Amino acid sequence: MFGEIFGAWVAVFLTLAIFSFLYKDNPFYKIAEHIFVGVSAGYWTSMFFWTQIQPNLFGRLWPSTQYSDGFWYGIYNFFGMISSSIFPEGGIDKGHDMHLIYLIPFALGIMMLLSLFKKLSWFARWGIAYTVGMAAGLRAYGYLNSNVLGQIRGTIIPLANSDLPMFSLLGASHFNNLVILVGTVTGLLYFFFSKEHTGNFGKVTRVGIYFLMISFGASFGFAVMGRISLLIGRFVDLITYSGAQYHHATLWLLVIIVGLLGYSAFNDKGNPETEL
């Protein structure tokens, strides 16, 4: 019960501290910001290690083996003494075979960690260069396949098909296919800058602008609705934690934070440095 109440007070404090930024940048907001960044960094570091590095890297360098003696058995015991949870006795059983080629990314990862040491920080350039180059290549292929080829395939639609209805809100129809065709052509013509957008050509490109604005507006509205849903969730929690079972955490912390901010503003009043 104590843990639940303590967690509620912490949640309320962090929520109100983030909302305090609406007044101005203040120590409460900075505390919540630093806690959020630190906890997020620690959480994702742990998640990436146990879901990626330990099974996919160490699991291929020190996989589980049926041999109970020899050189690799000694390696397993050595790393097992360091951490039996990371390097269990007998190897890491993740269904991988041994692939010594993974010594290369292992070495590059160690080089990146050497950036913490000033004299050896130049080693990190090799690891960063490999990571950036590999990520750029994979991302380029992914974006080409999804954003370019996928968009092209989505615009290759039949305009005359007796199996399609005239109108449909959810599926394909003659009207929907016509809208996609007109929006795609006019939107592409808007970005055709070799010809001045005047006359009939300008009227066509103006239609493309309307389609682009509708698309951007829908995307922005979707993002806003997502943020509003998060805001509603925080308000629901604040209302819940204001109850007697949580010792009125929301009310007490709201009074404390507002009181301290008001006291700070009163002390800073008339100070030229703080007013600037």
C-alpha positions in Angstrom: 0.0 0.0 0.0 2.8 2.4 0.8 4.5 1.7 -2.5 1.2 2.5 -4.4 0.8 5.8 -2.5 4.4 6.8 -2.9 4.2 6.0 -6.6 1.1 8.2 -6.9 2.8 11.1 -5.2 5.8 10.8 -7.5 3.6 10.6 -10.6 1.6 13.7 -9.4 4.8 15.7 -8.7 6.4 14.9 -12.1 3.1 15.7 -13.9 2.7 19.0 -12.2 6.4 19.8 -12.5 6.1 19.3 -16.3 2.9 21.5 -16.4 4.7 24.2 -14.5 6.7 25.0 -17.6 3.5 26.8 -18.8 4.4 29.5 -16.3 8.0 29.7 -17.1 11.2 27.6 -16.9 11.7 26.7 -13.3 13.6 24.2 -11.0 10.5 21.9 -10.8 10.4 21.5 -14.6 14.2 20.9 -14.7 14.0 18.2 -12.1 11.2 16.4 -13.9 13.1 16.8 -17.2 16.3 15.4 -15.9 14.5 12.5 -14.2 12.6 11.7 -17.4 15.8 11.8 -19.6 17.8 9.8 -17.1 15.2 7.1 -16.5 14.5 6.8 -20.2 18.2 6.4 -21.0 18.6 3.8 -18.3 15.5 1.9 -19.3 16.3 1.8 -23.0 19.9 0.9 -22.3 18.8 -2.1 -20.3 16.2 -3.1 -22.9 18.7 -2.9 -25.8 21.3 -4.8 -23.9 19.0 -7.8 -22.9 17.1 -7.9 -26.2 19.8 -7.1 -28.7 23.4 -7.2 -27.4 23.2 -10.2 -25.0 21.3 -12.6 -27.3 22.4 -11.4 -30.8 26.0 -10.5 -30.1 27.2 -12.5 -27.1 24.8 -15.3 -28.1 26.7 -15.8 -31.3 30.1 -15.4 -29.8 29.5 -17.6 -26.8 26.6 -19.9 -27.8 25.5 -22.9 -25.7 27.7 -25.9 -26.4 27.5 -29.6 -25.6 31.2 -29.7 -24.7 32.0 -29.7 -21.0 35.8 -29.2 -21.3 38.4 -27.7 -23.5 39.2 -24.1 -24.5 35.6 -22.8 -24.9 34.6 -24.3 -21.5 37.3 -22.2 -19.9 36.1 -19.1 -21.7 32.5 -19.8 -20.5 33.7 -20.2 -16.9 35.8 -17.0 -17.1 32.9 -14.9 -18.3 30.6 -16.7 -15.9 32.7 -15.5 -13.0 32.1 -11.9 -14.3 28.4 -12.3 -14.5 26.5 -15.6 -14.5 23.3 -13.9 -15.7 25.0 -12.4 -18.8 27.3 -15.4 -19.5 25.7 -18.5 -18.0 27.6 -21.7 -17.6 27.6 -23.6 -20.8 27.0 -20.6 -23.0 24.1 -18.5 -24.0 21.2 -20.6 -25.2 19.4 -18.4 -27.8 19.4 -20.9 -30.7 22.5 -19.4 -32.4 25.6 -21.1 -33.6 29.1 -19.6 -33.2 29.9 -16.9 -35.7 33.3 -15.3 -35.0 32.6 -12.7 -37.6 30.6 -10.9 -34.8 34.0 -10.1 -33.2 34.1 -7.1 -35.7 31.0 -5.3 -34.4 32.1 -6.3 -30.9 35.4 -4.5 -31.4 33.6 -1.5 -33.0 31.3 -1.2 -30.0 34.3 -1.2 -27.7 35.9 1.5 -29.8 32.8 3.6 -29.4 33.0 3.2 -25.6 36.6 4.5 -25.8 35.2 8.0 -26.6 34.9 8.3 -22.8 38.7 8.5 -22.6 40.2 11.6 -24.2 43.5 10.0 -25.4 41.6 7.1 -27.0 38.6 8.9 -28.3 39.8 8.8 -31.9 39.0 5.1 -31.9 35.3 5.9 -31.6 35.4 7.4 -35.1 35.7 3.9 -36.6 32.7 2.6 -34.8 30.6 5.7 -35.5 31.5 5.7 -39.2 30.5 2.1 -39.5 27.2 2.6 -37.7 26.3 5.7 -39.6 27.2 4.2 -43.0 25.3 0.9 -42.3 22.3 2.7 -40.9 22.2 5.1 -43.9 22.3 2.2 -46.3 19.6 0.3 -44.5 17.4 3.4 -44.1 17.8 4.3 -47.7 16.6 0.9 -48.8 13.7 1.0 -46.3 12.5 4.5 -47.3 12.9 3.6 -51.0 10.8 0.5 -50.6 8.1 2.0 -48.3 7.9 5.7 -49.2 8.8 5.7 -52.9 7.9 2.3 -54.3 5.0 1.9 -51.9 3.5 5.3 -52.9 4.0 4.5 -56.6 2.2 1.1 -56.2 -0.6 2.9 -54.3 -1.3 5.3 -57.2 -1.5 2.5 -59.8 -5.2 2.0 -59.6 -7.9 1.1 -62.1 -10.2 3.9 -63.1 -12.6 1.7 -65.1 -13.6 -1.4 -63.2 -17.1 -2.8 -63.2 -16.5 -4.6 -60.0 -16.0 -1.3 -58.1 -18.9 0.8 -56.7 -19.3 4.4 -57.6 -18.9 5.6 -54.0 -17.4 4.0 -50.9 -16.2 5.5 -47.6 -13.8 2.7 -46.6 -12.8 0.7 -49.7 -11.9 1.4 -53.3 -14.4 3.0 -55.6 -14.5 5.0 -58.8 -14.8 8.3 -57.0 -11.9 7.4 -54.5 -9.6 6.3 -57.4 -10.4 9.5 -59.3 -9.5 11.6 -56.2 -6.2 9.7 -55.8 -5.4 10.2 -59.4 -6.2 14.0 -59.4 -4.4 14.6 -56.1 -1.2 12.7 -57.2 -1.0 14.4 -60.6 -1.7 17.9 -59.4 0.5 17.5 -56.3 3.5 16.4 -58.5 2.9 19.2 -60.9 3.1 21.7 -58.1 6.7 20.7 -57.6 7.5 21.2 -61.3 9.5 24.4 -61.1 10.7 24.5 -64.7 7.5 26.1 -65.8 6.0 29.2 -64.3 2.8 28.5 -62.4 0.5 30.8 -64.4 -2.5 30.4 -66.6 -4.1 27.0 -66.8 -1.0 25.3 -65.4 -1.2 27.6 -62.4 -4.8 26.6 -61.8 -3.9 22.9 -61.9 -1.0 23.4 -59.4 -3.4 25.4 -57.2 -5.5 22.2 -56.9 -2.3 20.4 -55.9 -1.8 22.9 -53.2 -5.3 22.2 -51.8 -4.5 18.5 -51.7 -1.2 19.1 -50.0 -2.8 21.4 -47.4 -5.5 18.8 -46.7 -2.9 16.1 -46.2 -0.8 18.2 -43.9 -3.8 19.3 -41.9 -4.9 15.7 -41.5 -1.5 14.7 -40.3 -1.3 17.6 -37.9 -4.8 16.9 -36.6 -3.8 13.3 -36.0 -0.7 14.3 -34.1 -2.7 16.8 -32.0 -5.4 14.2 -31.2 -2.6 11.9 -30.0 -1.2 14.5 -27.7 -4.7 15.4 -26.4 -5.3 11.8 -25.5 -2.1 11.8 -23.5 -3.1 15.0 -21.8 -6.5 13.6 -20.9 -4.8 10.5 -19.4 -2.7 12.7 -17.2 -5.7 14.7 -16.0 -7.6 11.5 -15.2 -4.6 10.4 -13.1 -4.5 13.7 -11.3 -8.2 13.5 -10.5 -7.8 9.9 -9.3 -4.8 10.7 -7.1 -6.6 13.7 -5.5 -8.8 11.2 -3.5 -8.5 10.4 0.1 -7.0 6.9 -0.5 -3.9 8.7 -1.9 -3.9 11.3 0.9 -5.0 14.1 -1.6 -1.6 14.0 -3.4 -2.7 16.2 -6.3 -4.1 19.0 -4.0 -1.2 19.1 -1.6 1.5 19.0 -4.3 -0.4 21.6 -6.3 -0.5 24.0 -3.4 3.2 23.4 -2.6 4.4 23.9 -6.1 2.2 27.0 -6.7 3.2 28.4 -3.4 7.0 27.9 -4.0 6.7 29.4 -7.5 4.8 32.4 -6.2 7.3 32.9 -3.4 10.2 32.7 -5.9 8.4 35.2 -8.2 7.8 37.6 -5.3 11.5 37.5 -4.3 12.7 38.0 -7.9 10.4 40.9 -8.4 12.3 44.1 -9.1 15.6 42.2 -9.7 16.8 43.4 -13.1 18.8 40.2 -13.8 15.9 37.9 -13.2 13.5 40.1 -15.2 15.7 39.9 -18.2 
